[in-house]
Each structure stands twice: as C-alpha cells, then as structure tokens.
Amino acid sequence: MKNWAGNITWNPSEIAYPSSEEEIQQLVLKAANDRKKIRVIGTGHSFTALCQTENILVNLDKYQGLIAVDKEKVQATVKGGTKLNYLGDLLFKEGMAMENLGDIDVQSIAGTISTGTHGTGTKFGTISTQVIAIRFINGKGEIISCSETENPELFKAAQVSMGALGIITRITLQCIPLYKLSVEMKAAHLNDTLSNLQSHLDNNRNFEFFWLPYTNKVATKTSNIEATSEVDDISFFNYWSEYVLENYLFMGIAEFAKWFPSKTQAISKLTADLISDTKKIAYSHKIYATPRLVKFQEMEYNVPADAYQDVMQEVVKTVNTGKYNVHFPIENRWVKGDDIMMSPANGRDSAYIACHVYSNKDAGPYFKALEDIFRAYNGRPHWGKMNTLTPVAIADMYPEFSTFMKHRALQDPDLLFASPYMQRLLGVGNVV
Ligand SMILES: Cc1cc2nc3c(=O)[nH]c(=O)nc-3n(C[C@H](O)[C@H](O)[C@H](O)COP(=O)(O)OP(=O)(O)OC[C@H]3O[C@@H](n4cnc5c(N)ncnc54)[C@H](O)[C@@H]3O)c2cc1C
C-alpha cells in the first residue's frame, strides 16, 4: 500500500472491504477479540502515516451513498466512505450542495473531516463545521451517536479525530440549496495583493492566492455566487490552463528542476509569466476542485489570521534566500475559527499557508525552515500534511487536548485504532 504522494508505504496483513455498518461492527469485534489493530483508509490522500498499519486496514469503498435526506432542513446523512465527487452528484439530485470545499474532490467524506480538511473563505469553517451529527463504531464494537445535542462534548472530539475514536459510519451534513459559482484566476503582484488583502477577503465569497517563489507575482483565485448566467462548457482556454499548464507542463518543469536545480529560480519566474486570466461558471460541486496530476509532497500550517502578514513576510524572505531550490507556488487560504477540539482552526480565525515540493525531492530542509516560522507564530499543522510534531507540542497547541484524549480513552480503551504512528503522534500506549 502507499498513499497518494507515495511518500508513505506499508504492508497490512489484511484489507477488509465491508459494505454495511453491521459488517464494520463485526470486523471491529473480531479484531478486538483477536487483539489485532485496525486503521481505516479513505483514499490515502494524507501525506502523513495516518493510514499506515501492519494489521487490518479497513477500506470503505463499498460503503458509499446517501442514507437519508431532509429537504426542508437541507440536511443529508451519508455513509462514511462516500467520495466527495460522488457525494456532490448525489446532493445535486436532491437540490442541495456543500457550502464550501477544498482543492480536490476525490477524498472520502470521513477522511476529509477526520483531518480538518478545509477550503478558503473567511465566512466558512473547515469542512468539519458542516457536520451536524456523527455515528461511529468504537473500539469496543459499540455503535455511538453524537451531535450538538446528543453527547455534545464527544461530538466536538469526533468532528476532527484522525480515526482515533473509531470507524465513522454515518455523517449528517448541513447543506445549502444548489448554487453556481463564478471562479476567476488572475495574475497580480504580491505587494498589491498583500496591501489589499482585507478587501480581497471581504469582497469575495472565497479568496486565495498562489505566490511564485523569487518573483513578485501571484495568481489570485476568487469565487462568487453567480445567480443569472448559465454554466460554461469547459472551454479550450480553461482546459489548457487547468490541465496542461497546471499539470503536464508543470510536471515537465518539475522534472527539469530536479535534474538542474541551479535553474530553479528561472523556472519559477517562467511559471509566473505563464499565469493567465481565466473565468468559468459552474454548479459549486463541479468547480471547487482542480485536477492534481503532478505528484508532490506538502506541508500546510494554520496560523492565526491576525499574524498572517508577519508570517508571510518571513516566508517570502526565507524562500527568496534561494537556499531551497523551490519552484512550487505557495498557497494561501483563509478559514473561519471553530470550537472543534482538534481542529487547527480551534478558537481562532485562521490563515493556511501550504508549501510543496516535487514528489521525490527531499522536502526536509525547506519544510523545516518554514515550519520553524509557522511554529514561532503558534502555527498548527494540517493533520493530513507533513510535520514534525511531538505529543508535547500538540498538548501545548490545543487547549482541549486532554478532553480529546479522555474521549479517546473512553472510546478505544484497548488502543485498537492506535497504530505506532498514532501512538507517537498522541503519546499513548507503549510509544513505538
Ligand atoms: C492532491 C491533494 C490535494 C489536497 N487538497 C486539500 C485541500 O484543498 N484542503 C485540505 O484541507 N486538504 C487537502 N488535502 C489533504 C486531504 O484532504 C486530507 O489528507 C484528507 O484527509 C484526505 O482524505 P482521504 O479520504 O484520502 O483520507 P485518508 O488520507 O485516507 O485518511 C485520513 C484520516 O482519516 C481517517 N479515516 C478515513 N476514513 C475514516 C472513517 N470512516 N472513520 C474514521 N476515520 C477515518 C484515516 O484513518 C486517517 O486518519 C489534499 C491532499 C492531496 C493529496
């Protein structure tokens, strides 16, 4: 087995493909009886070893779909293994949509919320904030339900839980009625973008930008509700920009940079010159995601929104020293604060800064240099992306860490879901 990026490999003794909640429960009971460990995999799009196990790996590909829909309340209950793109189509048929999404839509809904996956927009929390109820099978094989009103403290632990409490079987989402978005990409200058940041954030439903290292150039991306226009066919121009420019051409560039690192700065400048203005209109579930055909490694940190400008200035200064031969753009997004125990956005409106390197390049020194900056500003890593955290650091970062760990111990007292990576991350059991 390997994850999407290919940086984590493992060899489970068994892979199970249950197709019902009863089968999932039986799997857990048998594993508990046989004293074996379990990890669940969504689609393996995490860059960390969250899904790694030498024991039983549970794959929920056969456990997808809608369970119930409440059209009046615009709510939908879905199976944990449902992939986001399939979910988008299912909701569309019911006249509903998710209020926000991230860059890709191939992940499972349970994997998405378990790592605190997010999109961008100061009015929107992480995807976990769209969840209003969760049902899971805990380490004792019990079916547990929680929501804002039923076991509310446990619910706040389960909204972002990295598979530590059990296997999520059902998720109820608060959706919104169907909507169309107009998405625009534009070339701009870094200085102008940073100077006018607040107005970009206030005047657009969703705003993010990509900075091209060693240049003063950025690509801004805005999404706004489009009430009147028809949806676009994917035009040749958009196809060229998204598929060819952002992927195939970029793959060639990345390969070239690997063999000729001294040309990295020139490559980044060339990429900046290729940014073109594009616009397209589509129903929301068809427009948030862009194809990601070039494999990379990624680290992404959440920093308090009010520290963002200082953090970004340090990031730009560090990257521009030229020590790290980087040419992947740095992505900048914004997310509303929440009250979910292990959400990186817990207790604060946040900015997310993401850095990437080509899949088989050593990310170490570059990521470490930026991680030191993020940590100095109370940064918290995305749980699905690379980081060098220790349990001591996590306990410091998350005010409700001990309450989360109380629920972890209650739901999984025999550490059925605690792989060696999870034991090291959370500091439980005989740390291996
Ligand atoms: C190309 C790419 C683009 C990305 N873009 C974004 C982005 O825009 N925004 C963002 O925030 N992140 C992004 N990510 C990160 C990604 O969204 C997260 O890593 C997400 O968790 C992946 O979902 P998954 O289904 O692959 O989960 P996996 O990586 O398979 O699993 C993640 C965690 O969820 C747990 N899990 C999965 N299913 C269940 C279940 N049923 N019950 C309990 N636990 C479960 C796993 O055990 C694991 O701990 C991106 C990653 C890639 C590779």
The ligand as an SDF file (V2000), in Angstrom:
LIG
                    3D

 53 58  0  0  0  0  0  0  0  0999 V2000
   -3.6480   16.4770   -4.1840 C   0  0  0  0  0  0  0  0  0  0  0  0
   -4.1740   16.7910   -2.7900 C   0  0  0  0  0  0  0  0  0  0  0  0
   -4.9340   17.9260   -2.6050 C   0  0  0  0  0  0  0  0  0  0  0  0
   -5.4260   18.2310   -1.3200 C   0  0  0  0  0  0  0  0  0  0  0  0
   -6.1480   19.3780   -1.1540 N   0  0  0  0  0  0  0  0  0  0  0  0
   -6.5580   19.7180    0.0970 C   0  0  0  0  0  0  0  0  0  0  0  0
   -7.2870   20.9330    0.3170 C   0  0  0  0  0  0  0  0  0  0  0  0
   -7.6290   21.6710   -0.6170 O   0  0  0  0  0  0  0  0  0  0  0  0
   -7.6100   21.2510    1.5960 N   0  0  0  0  0  0  0  0  0  0  0  0
   -7.2360   20.4770    2.6520 C   0  0  0  0  0  0  0  0  0  0  0  0
   -7.5130   20.8330    3.7920 O   0  0  0  0  0  0  0  0  0  0  0  0
   -6.5960   19.3030    2.4610 N   0  0  0  0  0  0  0  0  0  0  0  0
   -6.2540   18.9170    1.2210 C   0  0  0  0  0  0  0  0  0  0  0  0
   -5.5910   17.7230    1.0390 N   0  0  0  0  0  0  0  0  0  0  0  0
   -5.4580   16.8170    2.1880 C   0  0  0  0  0  0  0  0  0  0  0  0
   -6.6080   15.8220    2.2430 C   0  0  0  0  0  0  0  0  0  0  0  0
   -7.8580   16.4810    2.0980 O   0  0  0  0  0  0  0  0  0  0  0  0
   -6.6450   15.1050    3.6080 C   0  0  0  0  0  0  0  0  0  0  0  0
   -5.4280   14.4510    3.8250 O   0  0  0  0  0  0  0  0  0  0  0  0
   -7.8280   14.1190    3.7010 C   0  0  0  0  0  0  0  0  0  0  0  0
   -7.8140   13.5250    4.9540 O   0  0  0  0  0  0  0  0  0  0  0  0
   -7.7490   13.0210    2.6940 C   0  0  0  0  0  0  0  0  0  0  0  0
   -8.9660   12.2900    2.6780 O   0  0  0  0  0  0  0  0  0  0  0  0
   -8.8960   10.7340    2.4610 P   0  0  0  0  0  0  0  0  0  0  0  0
  -10.2770   10.2360    2.2500 O   0  0  0  0  0  0  0  0  0  0  0  0
   -7.8810   10.3970    1.4410 O   0  0  0  0  0  0  0  0  0  0  0  0
   -8.3990   10.2660    3.8990 O   0  0  0  0  0  0  0  0  0  0  0  0
   -7.1430    9.3650    4.2570 P   0  0  0  0  0  0  0  0  0  0  0  0
   -5.9100   10.1110    3.9710 O   0  0  0  0  0  0  0  0  0  0  0  0
   -7.3090    8.0270    3.6590 O   0  0  0  0  0  0  0  0  0  0  0  0
   -7.3480    9.2720    5.8410 O   0  0  0  0  0  0  0  0  0  0  0  0
   -7.2170   10.4200    6.6420 C   0  0  0  0  0  0  0  0  0  0  0  0
   -7.5910   10.0760    8.0800 C   0  0  0  0  0  0  0  0  0  0  0  0
   -8.9850    9.8130    8.1570 O   0  0  0  0  0  0  0  0  0  0  0  0
   -9.2040    8.5740    8.8010 C   0  0  0  0  0  0  0  0  0  0  0  0
  -10.4280    7.9950    8.2680 N   0  0  0  0  0  0  0  0  0  0  0  0
  -10.7650    7.7840    6.9840 C   0  0  0  0  0  0  0  0  0  0  0  0
  -11.9920    7.2210    6.9250 N   0  0  0  0  0  0  0  0  0  0  0  0
  -12.4300    7.0950    8.1970 C   0  0  0  0  0  0  0  0  0  0  0  0
  -13.6120    6.5830    8.7970 C   0  0  0  0  0  0  0  0  0  0  0  0
  -14.6150    6.0970    8.0790 N   0  0  0  0  0  0  0  0  0  0  0  0
  -13.7070    6.6190   10.1390 N   0  0  0  0  0  0  0  0  0  0  0  0
  -12.7190    7.1210   10.9070 C   0  0  0  0  0  0  0  0  0  0  0  0
  -11.5710    7.5920   10.3870 N   0  0  0  0  0  0  0  0  0  0  0  0
  -11.4300    7.5910    9.0540 C   0  0  0  0  0  0  0  0  0  0  0  0
   -7.9720    7.7560    8.4920 C   0  0  0  0  0  0  0  0  0  0  0  0
   -7.7960    6.7060    9.4140 O   0  0  0  0  0  0  0  0  0  0  0  0
   -6.9020    8.8230    8.6320 C   0  0  0  0  0  0  0  0  0  0  0  0
   -6.5980    9.0100    9.9710 O   0  0  0  0  0  0  0  0  0  0  0  0
   -5.1270   17.3780   -0.2190 C   0  0  0  0  0  0  0  0  0  0  0  0
   -4.3600   16.2210   -0.4240 C   0  0  0  0  0  0  0  0  0  0  0  0
   -3.8900   15.9270   -1.7100 C   0  0  0  0  0  0  0  0  0  0  0  0
   -3.0590   14.6850   -1.9150 C   0  0  0  0  0  0  0  0  0  0  0  0
  1  2  1  0
  2  3  1  0
  2 52  2  0
  3  4  2  0
  4  5  1  0
  4 50  1  0
  5  6  2  0
  6  7  1  0
  6 13  1  0
  7  8  2  0
  7  9  1  0
  9 10  1  0
 10 11  2  0
 10 12  1  0
 12 13  2  0
 13 14  1  0
 14 15  1  0
 14 50  1  0
 15 16  1  0
 16 17  1  0
 16 18  1  0
 18 19  1  0
 18 20  1  0
 20 21  1  0
 20 22  1  0
 22 23  1  0
 23 24  1  0
 24 25  2  0
 24 26  1  0
 24 27  1  0
 27 28  1  0
 28 29  2  0
 28 30  1  0
 28 31  1  0
 31 32  1  0
 32 33  1  0
 33 34  1  0
 33 48  1  0
 34 35  1  0
 35 36  1  0
 35 46  1  0
 36 37  1  0
 36 45  1  0
 37 38  2  0
 38 39  1  0
 39 40  1  0
 39 45  2  0
 40 41  1  0
 40 42  2  0
 42 43  1  0
 43 44  2  0
 44 45  1  0
 46 47  1  0
 46 48  1  0
 48 49  1  0
 50 51  2  0
 51 52  1  0
 52 53  1  0
M  END
$$$$
